[in-house]
Amino acid sequence: MKRNVIIMLAAFLLAPIAAVTAQPDPNFHIYICIGQSNMEGNPRPEQIDTEYSNPRFVTMNAVDFPDSKMGEWRIAVPPLARPNTGLTPADWFGRTMVQNMPEDVKVGIVMVAVAGCSIDLFDKDKFEAYIPNQAEWMKNICNAYGGNPYNRLIELCKKAQEDGVIKGILLHQGETNTNQPTWPGSVKKVYDDILADLGMEPASIPLLAGEVVAADQGGVCAAHNQIVATLPQTLPQALVVPAYGCEAGRDRLHFNCKGQRELGRRYAARMLGYLGF
């Protein structure tokens, strides 16, 4: 009896300590990354992309990787989205952020991206009708995310919130929605749903929207950038990241490695400016 009382007393005394240690680290800044092929990464990483690693820049796996499991944090070295994907602007976004932030700040990425997808795939009210009409390869990517990429994103972000604080959303999507004037409204709905489902205050974080391959690079979807430019009119928290001068690959749809690096730096510049750095 006396032993049980001691155990109960110890548990009572240690409970406040456990509660304190379980609090998210305010210096662990987390960024949600969503989009299609340019976000998930099309070009094969080069040596400069793989030789760099920094324990202050990490990513949470959205699927299982050969050496780590879904939901685990790992040092952010490409590929970030899934095994066999390529270099993403998030790679150099994170690297640039930690290089320009105080040394006690850590940056984490939570990414769910699906090549070729419409913004409707990330709309929790539309994805069920959208997926069955897509190609098998896209269905297979969605299946890797449990058949519901949006739900996988929310699940992981809730887990990430136990460790840190979500500071922004990085979006690179729109090639599939080129010339669709309804795109800004669709993006706003996804933004609003994410914040609501994560228990965050409305309009509390910025959404950084990257332009697609620009006209100066012969971008096949460059016309969409005119619509991207209007996004802040619908979503005041949106910050547009320009893509002019970011090199494209041969297909003029995807950025090459050099273009991805520059675009990632520009995402970081926009976020650093927002944060006051």
Sequence and secondary structure as in RCSB ss.txt:
>XXXX:A:sequence
MKRNVIIMLAAFLLAPIAAVTAQPDPNFHIYICIGQSNMEGNPRPEQIDTEYSNPRFVTMNAVDFPDSKMGEWRI
AVPPLARPNTGLTPADWFGRTMVQNMPEDVKVGIVMVAVAGCSIDLFDKDKFEAYIPNQAEWMKNICNAYGGNPY
NRLIELCKKAQEDGVIKGILLHQGETNTNQPTWPGSVKKVYDDILADLGMEPASIPLLAGEVVAADQGGVCAAHN
QIVATLPQTLPQALVVPAYGCEAGRDRLHFNCKGQRELGRRYAARMLGYLGF
>XXXX:A:secstr
 HHHHHHHHHHHHHHHHHHHHTS  TTEEEEEEEESHHHH  S   HHHHS   TTEEEE SS BTTB TT EEE
  S  SSTT    HHHHHHHHHHHHS TT EEEEEEEE TT  GGGG TTTHHHHGGGS HHHHHHHHHTTT HH
HHHHHHHHHHHTTSEEEEEEEE  GGGTT TTHHHHHHHHHHHHHHHTT  TT S EEEE  S GGGT TTTTHH
HHHTTHHHH TTEEEE  TT  B TTSSSB HHHHHHHHHHHHHHHHHHHT 
